[in-house]
């Protein structure tokens, strides 16, 4: 079996356009593995969101954000592990990558516990008082929750990658990620927007539909299923930053 490497992509990924070109090439090269990673994370998230939305109680609805967040984090970590394996001239086995990530799941999920708890609380309260809120007020609350999620998540963009590849503490990973995002905030913003563009569109459509059963499930599938794309883009940016720091 011929081994491949992403080393050249990492070294030469300088501009954002080059990062996206390399991302397309990498995803095409190992499409099966990244698609399998997307399926492993996206299918349970979609089915779980569908079931919880069908139950339609404040508690079940409140469980949807943590389900999607944790599934997305593990899928991102698994795809990042597949990327790391190929960069080290190993086979990008998605199943093995997922197993390695699951064994260290508490570490990779730890940055997202607070976000999951806050969104669960907001979603549960909104569902409980749904009959007393007009559609405009409900949409405003949900948009505010999405904005909070973005503000919380952006500085932690590279935390999973740091925890996965660097021998550093949780605090060092958090500080390092925030520093890297601050240095490249525009690139990171555009990278997330492009990587998760379809998921953002589906989420907004689900919001307009009042987060119905089907729209919620489709939004969950898109958000988690696109994590391998985001993982490759962020891995290229992360390893590129490390490479430049070593030069």
C-alpha positions in Angstrom: 0.0 0.0 0.0 1.5 3.3 -1.1 1.9 5.8 1.7 1.2 9.5 1.2 2.0 12.6 3.1 0.6 16.1 3.5 3.9 17.5 4.4 4.3 19.6 1.2 0.8 21.0 1.6 1.6 22.1 5.2 4.9 23.7 4.3 3.6 25.7 1.4 0.1 26.6 2.6 0.6 30.4 3.0 -2.3 32.3 1.7 -5.9 31.4 2.4 -6.5 30.6 -1.2 -3.6 28.1 -1.1 -5.1 26.6 2.0 -8.4 26.0 0.3 -6.7 24.6 -2.8 -4.7 22.1 -0.6 -7.9 21.2 1.3 -9.7 20.2 -1.9 -6.7 18.1 -3.0 -6.4 16.4 0.4 -10.1 15.7 0.6 -10.1 14.3 -2.9 -7.0 12.1 -2.1 -8.5 10.5 0.9 -12.2 11.1 0.3 -13.3 7.8 1.6 -11.7 8.2 5.0 -12.9 11.7 5.6 -16.4 10.8 4.4 -16.4 7.8 6.8 -15.4 10.2 9.6 -18.3 12.5 8.6 -20.7 9.6 8.6 -19.5 8.3 12.0 -20.2 11.6 13.6 -23.0 13.0 11.4 -25.4 10.1 11.4 -25.7 9.7 15.2 -26.0 13.4 15.6 -28.8 13.6 13.0 -30.7 10.6 14.4 -30.3 11.8 18.0 -31.5 15.3 17.1 -34.4 13.8 15.2 -35.5 11.6 18.2 -35.0 14.3 20.8 -37.0 16.8 18.7 -39.8 14.3 18.2 -40.0 13.8 22.0 -40.5 17.6 22.1 -40.1 18.2 25.8 -38.0 21.0 27.3 -35.5 18.5 28.6 -35.2 16.6 25.3 -34.9 19.8 23.3 -32.2 21.1 25.7 -30.1 17.9 25.1 -29.8 18.7 21.3 -27.1 21.4 21.5 -24.8 19.2 23.7 -25.3 16.3 21.4 -24.4 18.3 18.3 -21.5 20.1 20.0 -19.9 16.9 21.4 -20.4 15.0 18.1 -18.8 17.8 16.2 -15.9 18.0 18.6 -15.2 14.3 18.3 -15.6 14.3 14.5 -13.2 17.3 14.2 -10.7 15.5 16.5 -11.0 12.3 14.5 -10.5 14.0 11.1 -7.6 15.9 12.6 -6.1 12.7 13.8 -6.5 11.2 10.3 -4.7 14.3 8.9 -1.9 13.9 11.5 -1.4 10.2 10.6 -1.0 11.0 6.9 1.4 13.9 7.7 3.4 11.3 9.6 3.3 9.0 6.5 0.8 6.6 8.0 -2.6 5.4 6.5 -5.5 7.8 7.2 -7.6 5.1 8.8 -10.8 6.9 10.0 -11.9 4.0 12.2 -8.5 3.9 14.0 -8.5 7.7 14.3 -12.0 7.6 15.8 -10.9 4.9 18.3 -7.8 6.9 19.3 -10.0 10.0 19.8 -12.7 8.2 21.8 -10.1 6.8 24.2 -9.2 10.5 25.0 -12.7 11.9 24.6 -12.8 13.7 27.9 -9.7 15.7 27.0 -11.2 16.8 23.6 -14.6 17.5 25.0 -13.5 19.5 28.0 -13.2 22.8 26.1 -16.9 22.6 25.1 -18.6 21.6 28.3 -19.4 25.2 29.3 -20.7 26.0 25.8 -22.8 22.9 25.8 -24.2 23.7 29.3 -25.1 27.3 28.4 -26.8 26.4 25.1 -28.6 23.5 26.8 -29.9 25.9 29.5 -31.0 28.6 27.0 -32.6 26.1 24.7 -34.4 24.4 27.5 -35.8 27.6 29.0 -36.8 28.8 25.5 -38.7 25.5 24.9 -40.3 25.7 28.3 -41.6 29.2 27.8 -42.2 28.7 24.0 -45.9 29.2 24.3 -45.4 32.6 26.0 -42.9 34.0 23.4 -43.9 35.4 20.1 -41.9 34.1 17.1 -39.8 37.3 16.9 -38.7 37.1 20.5 -38.0 33.4 20.2 -35.8 34.0 17.1 -34.0 36.8 18.9 -33.1 34.4 21.8 -31.9 31.7 19.4 -29.8 34.2 17.4 -28.2 35.5 20.6 -27.4 31.9 21.5 -25.8 31.3 18.2 -23.8 34.5 18.5 -22.6 33.5 21.9 -21.6 30.1 20.6 -19.4 31.8 17.9 -17.8 34.2 20.3 -17.0 31.3 22.7 -15.8 28.9 20.0 -13.6 31.1 17.8 -10.7 31.6 20.2 -10.7 27.8 20.9 -10.4 26.9 17.2 -7.0 25.2 17.5 -7.4 23.8 21.0 -8.2 20.2 19.8 -5.3 20.3 17.4 -2.9 21.5 20.1 -4.1 18.9 22.6 -3.9 16.2 19.9 -0.4 17.0 18.6 1.5 19.0 21.2 2.7 18.0 24.6 1.0 20.9 26.4 -1.4 21.4 29.3 -5.0 22.4 28.8 -4.3 26.0 29.7 -1.4 26.2 27.3 -3.5 24.8 24.5 -6.3 27.3 25.3 -3.8 30.3 25.4 -2.0 29.1 22.3 -5.2 28.7 20.4 -6.4 32.2 21.4 -3.1 33.8 20.4 -3.0 32.1 17.0 -6.6 33.1 16.3 -5.9 36.7 17.4 -2.9 36.7 15.0 -5.0 35.4 12.1 -8.5 36.3 13.1 -9.6 37.3 9.5 -8.3 34.1 8.0 -9.9 32.0 10.7 -13.2 33.7 10.3 -13.3 33.2 6.5 -12.1 29.6 6.9 -14.9 28.7 9.3 -17.4 30.6 7.1 -16.4 28.6 4.0 -16.0 25.3 5.7 -19.4 25.4 7.5 -21.2 27.6 5.0 -23.9 24.9 4.1 -24.4 24.2 7.8 -24.8 27.8 8.6 -27.4 28.2 5.8 -29.3 25.1 7.0 -29.2 26.4 10.6 -30.6 29.8 9.6 -33.3 28.0 7.6 -34.1 25.8 10.6 -34.3 29.0 12.7 -36.8 30.5 10.3 -38.8 27.2 10.4 -38.8 27.3 14.2 -36.3 24.5 14.5 -38.8 21.8 13.4 -38.1 18.1 13.6 -36.7 17.6 10.1 -34.9 21.0 9.9 -33.2 20.5 13.2 -32.0 17.0 12.2 -30.7 18.3 8.9 -28.9 21.2 10.5 -27.2 18.7 13.0 -26.2 16.4 10.2 -24.6 19.3 8.2 -22.9 20.8 11.2 -21.2 17.6 12.3 -20.8 16.1 8.8 -18.8 19.1 7.6 -16.3 18.9 10.5 -13.7 16.9 8.5 -13.6 19.8 6.0 -13.0 22.2 8.8 -10.5 19.9 10.4 -8.4 19.8 7.2 -8.5 23.5 6.8 -7.6 24.3 10.4 -4.9 21.6 10.4 -3.2 23.2 7.4 -3.3 26.6 9.1 -2.1 25.1 12.4 0.8 23.1 11.0 1.7 26.0 8.7 1.9 28.3 11.8 4.1 25.8 13.6 6.3 25.4 10.5 6.8 29.1 10.2 7.6 29.4 13.9 10.3 26.8 13.5 11.9 28.6 10.5 
